[in-house]
């Protein structure tokens, strides 16, 4: 464990932070996969929203640090005000001039992407949404020709593609 802290120390600190601040934001820096040598994008996610409010946790992948933190904060503030977000719908107000959408995160991705969640939810019994945003040209990561963008913002569904809606039909 980091700095000699035990898993229980980390859990206790996390619970204290969540109790004081309503949720915690976890930031994970980008890294390189040891086996493939490929870049693994960084991410930001919440912990505590489900435990305190029964609001799904949220994860943002591939955004620069200050943007990732801001998107997570906006989600937490908007859900605290009573707003709810459903997969497949477009939402304004997160990024000027762009809409974002959400997709349900498959539990198979929790160990790799929501690693600290085990300290708060040892049985992984919580829902999580992924906030997805388009590129500057309004293309989404799953669209044709967006390979590099797809690698920077992978979709954390079981299939790796949108599953709550059909792209271009009833969703982005």
Secondary structure as the mmCIF struct_conf table of DSSP 4:
data_model
#
loop_
_struct_conf.conf_type_id
_struct_conf.id
_struct_conf.beg_label_comp_id
_struct_conf.beg_label_asym_id
_struct_conf.beg_label_seq_id
_struct_conf.end_label_comp_id
_struct_conf.end_label_asym_id
_struct_conf.end_label_seq_id
HELX_RH_3T_P HELX_RH_3T_P1 UNK A 2 UNK A 4
HELX_RH_AL_P HELX_RH_AL_P1 UNK A 7 UNK A 21
BEND BEND1 UNK A 22 UNK A 23
STRN STRN1 UNK A 24 UNK A 28
STRN STRN2 UNK A 31 UNK A 32
TURN_TY1_P TURN_TY1_P1 UNK A 34 UNK A 36
STRN STRN3 UNK A 39 UNK A 40
STRN STRN4 UNK A 43 UNK A 47
BEND BEND2 UNK A 48 UNK A 48
HELX_RH_AL_P HELX_RH_AL_P2 UNK A 49 UNK A 53
STRN STRN5 UNK A 57 UNK A 61
BEND BEND3 UNK A 62 UNK A 62
HELX_RH_AL_P HELX_RH_AL_P3 UNK A 65 UNK A 80
TURN_TY1_P TURN_TY1_P2 UNK A 81 UNK A 82
TURN_TY1_P TURN_TY1_P3 UNK A 87 UNK A 88
STRN STRN6 UNK A 90 UNK A 95
TURN_TY1_P TURN_TY1_P4 UNK A 96 UNK A 97
STRN STRN7 UNK A 98 UNK A 104
HELX_LH_PP_P HELX_LH_PP_P1 UNK A 105 UNK A 106
HELX_RH_3T_P HELX_RH_3T_P2 UNK A 107 UNK A 109
HELX_RH_AL_P HELX_RH_AL_P4 UNK A 110 UNK A 113
TURN_TY1_P TURN_TY1_P5 UNK A 115 UNK A 116
HELX_RH_AL_P HELX_RH_AL_P5 UNK A 117 UNK A 120
TURN_TY1_P TURN_TY1_P6 UNK A 122 UNK A 123
BEND BEND4 UNK A 126 UNK A 126
STRN STRN8 UNK A 128 UNK A 133
TURN_TY1_P TURN_TY1_P7 UNK A 136 UNK A 137
BEND BEND5 UNK A 138 UNK A 138
TURN_TY1_P TURN_TY1_P8 UNK A 141 UNK A 142
BEND BEND6 UNK A 143 UNK A 143
TURN_TY1_P TURN_TY1_P9 UNK A 144 UNK A 145
HELX_RH_AL_P HELX_RH_AL_P6 UNK A 147 UNK A 152
BEND BEND7 UNK A 153 UNK A 153
BEND BEND8 UNK A 157 UNK A 161
BEND BEND9 UNK A 164 UNK A 165
STRN STRN9 UNK A 167 UNK A 167
TURN_TY1_P TURN_TY1_P10 UNK A 168 UNK A 170
STRN STRN10 UNK A 171 UNK A 171
#
